[in-house]
Each structure stands twice: as structure tokens, then as C-alpha cells.
Amino acid sequence: MTETVYFIAGASRGIGLEFVKQLVKRPGAVVFAGVRSPSSLESQFPSGPTNLRILKCDVTSDHDVSACVDAVARSVYKRIDVLINNAGIDNFLPIRRTSPEQLQLVLETNLVAPLRIMKAFIPLLEQSPVKKVICMSSDFGSIAMNDRKEFGAYNVSKAGLNQLVIQFKNEYAEEGITFIPMHPGYVFTHFVG
């Protein structure tokens, strides 16, 4: 195995886009980038690096996620070494002004989608000697550190994501898959800017 094969969900902007930009520069890296709208990422790479495959991936769609798994399985690599769950949204409201429908939308992207992606990609991770899953979380998901009145749905979703990642870690320990909830610190992106 000479290449390290990555799949990044939520790769069109912010942290996900920066992952793509940095990883395609690495010798031996192969990047499958999942985005809702492939043209949004294609515009960032007009020359199209040979080690980048852009795939349509609305993380809330079972069909899109399955199609991404199929695309990787049909590639010459037939595995994922590092899976990065990066997609995330917020309604930017305190929880007292968040409707059940708004909370459901945030949870679908920030909590249910990582579950969907991890479950779908585990067979490809099991083909790898690396077997790493990174879920982009936040200290906003910390129960102990939460003293803020903003971002209610986001806070709830990231607390759930942290627990989801730990649950996967517990259940897949014998298979040798490493699950990491990662808090990147404050990063100025479209999300916060």
C-alpha cells in the first residue's frame, strides 16, 4: 500500500475545503471529496489534481452516500484509510427560538448524517490497515464547558456527535477502527464569519 485514501464529507468550503487543499498536495494521498454540489468544489480546482475525485454527496441522502461508497469500491483502491465527517450546519438561534423542525434539520446533518456515513463506509475501512474515522466536532458539544446562550441546536447536535463517536469506538474496538471526535479550535470560516 503506497497511497493513503481519504473520503471527506462536507468538502466544498471551510475546514473541509482546507482538508482537500492540504491533502492533495501530499505525495501518495488520494482524496475522494463528497460535496452537495460538485461544481462548487470543481471551481476551486480548475486544473483538477489527478489525486482528487469529486463526488456528489448530500450527507442527508442515503442514495448519495451509497453512490459514494460504490464509487470508491469500484475504484482501483477499493478501501478508505481515513474517513473525515466534516459536514455541519446551524440555524444560529438560541434553543428557546428553535422549532422542532429546525432542530430536526440540524440533527439530520450534524448527527444522523455522520451515523449514515460511518455505517456505509465501515466495510471500506475494514479493507484498510489504517482504519481511522475523524468526526469534526466542537467544544460547543461539551456539557461541562457550555455556558453560552447561542447556537442551541448546534450545541445539542455536537454533544450528540461526541457520544455517537464514542459509541462507535466502543463497538468497533475489536475491529481496530480508530474513531476520533476532533475539536479544531476556533476557525474563521463562512460558518462563523
C-alpha positions as CSV (number, residue, x, y, z in Angstrom):
1,M,0.0,0.0,0.0
2,T,1.6,3.2,-1.1
3,E,-1.4,5.6,-1.2
4,T,-3.4,6.9,1.7
5,V,-7.0,7.1,0.6
6,Y,-9.3,9.7,2.2
7,F,-13.0,10.4,2.0
8,I,-14.1,13.8,3.2
9,A,-17.8,14.6,3.6
10,G,-18.6,18.3,3.5
11,A,-15.6,19.2,1.4
12,S,-16.8,22.3,-0.5
13,R,-15.9,25.0,1.9
14,G,-14.4,25.9,5.3
15,I,-12.5,23.2,7.1
16,G,-13.5,20.5,4.6
17,L,-12.1,22.5,1.7
18,E,-8.9,23.2,3.6
19,F,-8.5,19.4,4.2
20,V,-8.8,18.9,0.5
21,K,-6.4,21.6,-0.4
22,Q,-3.8,20.3,2.0
23,L,-4.2,16.6,1.3
24,V,-4.0,16.8,-2.5
25,K,-0.5,18.3,-2.0
26,R,0.7,15.2,-0.2
27,P,2.6,12.7,-2.2
28,G,0.7,9.4,-2.1
29,A,-2.6,10.9,-0.9
30,V,-5.8,10.1,-2.8
31,V,-8.8,12.3,-1.9
32,F,-12.4,11.4,-2.5
33,A,-14.3,14.6,-1.8
34,G,-18.0,14.5,-1.1
35,V,-20.0,17.6,-1.8
36,R,-23.7,18.5,-2.3
37,S,-22.8,20.4,-5.5
38,P,-19.7,19.1,-7.3
39,S,-19.4,22.3,-9.3
40,S,-18.7,24.2,-6.0
41,L,-15.5,22.2,-5.5
42,E,-14.5,21.9,-9.1
43,S,-14.3,25.7,-9.3
44,Q,-11.7,25.6,-6.6
45,F,-9.5,23.2,-8.6
46,P,-9.8,24.3,-12.3
47,S,-6.7,22.2,-13.3
48,G,-8.1,19.1,-11.5
49,P,-5.4,17.4,-9.4
50,T,-5.0,13.8,-10.6
51,N,-5.4,12.5,-7.0
52,L,-8.7,14.2,-6.4
53,R,-12.1,12.6,-7.1
54,I,-15.1,14.9,-6.5
55,L,-18.3,13.0,-5.7
56,K,-21.9,14.3,-5.3
57,C,-22.7,13.7,-1.6
58,D,-25.6,15.3,0.2
59,V,-24.9,13.7,3.6
60,T,-28.7,13.6,4.4
61,S,-29.3,11.3,1.4
62,D,-28.9,7.6,1.7
63,H,-28.7,7.4,-2.1
64,D,-25.8,9.9,-2.4
65,V,-23.9,8.2,0.4
66,S,-24.4,4.8,-1.1
67,A,-23.3,6.1,-4.5
68,C,-20.1,7.4,-3.0
69,V,-19.4,4.1,-1.3
70,D,-20.0,2.4,-4.7
71,A,-17.6,4.8,-6.5
72,V,-14.8,4.1,-4.0
73,A,-15.5,0.3,-4.1
74,R,-15.3,0.4,-8.0
75,S,-12.0,2.4,-7.9
76,V,-8.6,0.8,-8.0
77,Y,-8.2,1.5,-4.3
78,K,-11.3,-0.4,-3.0
79,R,-10.8,1.0,0.5
80,I,-10.8,4.1,2.6
81,D,-8.0,4.6,5.0
82,V,-9.2,7.9,6.7
83,L,-12.8,8.9,6.7
84,I,-13.5,12.6,7.7
85,N,-17.0,13.6,8.6
86,N,-17.0,17.4,8.3
87,A,-20.4,18.5,7.0
88,G,-22.3,20.7,9.5
89,I,-25.0,23.3,9.8
90,D,-26.7,25.5,12.3
91,N,-29.8,27.7,12.5
92,F,-27.9,30.3,14.5
93,L,-30.7,30.6,17.1
94,P,-30.9,30.0,20.8
95,I,-32.8,26.8,21.7
96,R,-35.8,28.8,23.0
97,R,-36.3,30.2,19.5
98,T,-35.6,26.9,17.7
99,S,-38.6,25.0,16.4
100,P,-38.7,21.2,16.5
101,E,-38.4,21.2,12.7
102,Q,-35.3,23.4,12.8
103,L,-33.7,21.2,15.5
104,Q,-34.5,18.1,13.4
105,L,-32.8,19.7,10.3
106,V,-29.6,20.5,12.3
107,L,-29.6,17.0,13.9
108,E,-30.1,15.3,10.5
109,T,-26.9,17.0,9.1
110,N,-24.7,17.1,12.2
111,L,-25.7,13.8,14.0
112,V,-27.7,11.5,11.8
113,A,-25.5,12.0,8.7
114,P,-22.3,11.0,10.4
115,L,-24.1,7.8,11.5
116,R,-25.2,7.2,7.9
117,I,-21.7,7.8,6.6
118,M,-19.8,5.8,9.1
119,K,-22.2,2.8,8.8
120,A,-21.9,3.0,5.0
121,F,-18.1,3.3,4.8
122,I,-17.2,0.8,7.5
123,P,-16.8,-2.1,5.0
124,L,-14.3,0.0,3.0
125,L,-12.5,1.0,6.2
126,E,-12.2,-2.7,7.2
127,Q,-10.1,-3.2,4.0
128,S,-7.5,-0.7,5.2
129,P,-4.6,-1.3,7.6
130,V,-5.1,2.4,8.8
131,K,-8.8,2.4,9.7
132,K,-9.3,6.0,11.0
133,V,-12.5,8.0,11.3
134,I,-12.4,11.7,12.2
135,C,-15.6,13.5,13.1
136,M,-15.3,17.3,13.2
137,S,-16.9,18.2,16.5
138,S,-16.6,21.3,18.7
139,D,-16.2,22.3,22.3
140,F,-19.8,23.6,21.8
141,G,-20.7,20.0,22.3
142,S,-19.1,19.9,25.8
143,I,-21.7,19.7,28.5
144,A,-19.2,20.9,31.1
145,M,-18.0,23.9,29.1
146,N,-21.3,25.1,27.8
147,D,-22.1,28.5,29.3
148,R,-23.4,30.1,26.1
149,K,-26.9,31.2,25.2
150,E,-26.4,31.0,21.4
151,F,-26.2,28.2,18.9
152,G,-28.7,25.9,20.7
153,A,-29.3,23.4,18.0
154,Y,-25.6,23.2,17.1
155,N,-24.6,22.7,20.7
156,V,-27.1,19.8,21.1
157,S,-26.0,18.2,17.8
158,K,-22.3,18.3,18.7
159,A,-22.9,16.8,22.1
160,G,-24.8,14.0,20.4
161,L,-22.0,13.6,17.8
162,N,-19.4,13.3,20.6
163,Q,-21.4,10.5,22.2
164,L,-22.0,8.8,18.8
165,V,-18.3,8.7,18.1
166,I,-17.5,7.2,21.5
167,Q,-20.2,4.6,20.9
168,F,-18.7,3.6,17.6
169,K,-15.3,3.5,19.3
170,N,-16.6,1.1,21.9
171,E,-18.4,-1.1,19.5
172,Y,-15.6,-1.3,16.9
173,A,-12.6,-1.6,19.2
174,E,-12.0,-5.3,18.3
175,E,-12.0,-4.4,14.6
176,G,-9.2,-2.0,15.1
177,I,-11.0,1.1,13.8
178,T,-10.0,4.3,15.5
179,F,-12.8,6.9,15.9
180,I,-11.8,10.5,16.8
181,P,-14.2,13.4,17.7
182,M,-12.0,16.4,16.8
183,H,-12.4,19.9,18.0
184,P,-10.3,22.1,15.7
185,G,-10.5,25.2,17.8
186,Y,-11.9,28.5,16.6
187,V,-11.6,28.6,12.8
188,F,-12.7,31.6,10.8
189,T,-14.9,30.1,8.1
190,H,-18.2,31.1,6.3
191,F,-19.9,29.3,9.2
192,V,-18.7,31.7,11.8
193,G,-17.9,34.7,9.6
